[in-house]
């Protein structure tokens, strides 16, 4: 589970911002909380956080940082000497392009709380540190400063592994396979942390795999579609293997560049989805799902695969940009209520999303510390991040009305002058 993370000198973010999943002492809306056992000092965490803000205020950059953290942790081990790291400093003030980007993330993996941080520029890892907590005491595993490392456990083994770590490679990334205790940390980034990005780009593999796993799963999907008022009688899906020669070279190049590894022949497949509707005479009409169904129906259906995997499978931290795109506000609330229901969210997964949809705020569904805002500082033009809990003392105020009136900021400053 995610506890909190910080970002500094990344795209529109110049000064350090921190998004936290820690809870306040408020007792209302307990359905939005996850009970934590065995972690000293932390008894509850938030199931979700939602970020509002004007276009170009930095909402996407705040969550995109998590995707970049994951990418560097997983992939920097594949970099050769001289390869550049993905470095995107704040560029609207001079000097930041000479400063490192800094990430820090606090999370729970297995039965331990970990804190991991690193700073870097295009050419090298400047600092890197990994700690875990035991009885509220922070125990540092290692602290790296460029090509120097201080080690607190298994010193000979870790120093030996560090000798083979390049200047542009994270030690966690390089030594993960060789040093077993790193496995739990690496798995959290590799498996638990899931950045979705734009919902329209979600692949349908997850929902197909989920439906085909059991009859109960298929029934659950159809029940959700029925409850959400989609006029769909049945859905079928399968993955069909493809030959490498069927894939255009430019697509292969893009995929291999993004994954930073050559693709194997068995990795190629395409999906085939069909939906079934019932005509007024009782007969069935079978169609290609993406040709017949609306854009909103397609997005909702694909999102089901992501949500159901997080609710019933491995614990996930789902990070989604503008997850409400093409969906009616009532459908958004339906998904949110399912995600926050203890009966369904058995894995204690978490959700972080950006949105412009203020209808969600009118539902009195979220706690104050779950609602975040990004705003562009008018002088520095950088992103500022703050929560409603830090801004608003009253719990009885209409959050939607107050936000739209400009009370909390996070709105575009539009001038309706001559054009």
Buried (B, 14 or more C-beta within 10 A) or exposed (E): BBBBBBBBBBBBBBBEBEBBBEBEEEEEBEEBBBEBEEBEEBEBBBBBBBBBBBEBBBBBBBBBBBBBBBBBBBBBBEBEEEBEBEBBBBEEEEEBBEBBBBBBBBBBBEEBBBBBBBBBBBEBBBBBBBBBBEEEEEEBBBBBEEEEBEBEEBEEEBEEBBEEBBBBBBBBBBBBEEBEBBBBBBBBBEEBBBBBBEBEEBEBBBBBBBBBEEEEBBEBBBEBBEEBEBEBBBBBBEBEEEEEEEBEEEEBEEBEEEEBEEEEEEEBEEBEBBBBBEEEEEEEEEEEBBEBBEEBBBBBBBBBBBBBBBBBBEBBBBBBBBBBBBBBBEBBBBBBEBBBEEEBBEBBBBBBBBBEBBBBBBBEBBBBBBBBBBBBBEEEEBBBBBBBBEBBEEEEEEBBEBBBEEBBBBBEEEEEEEE
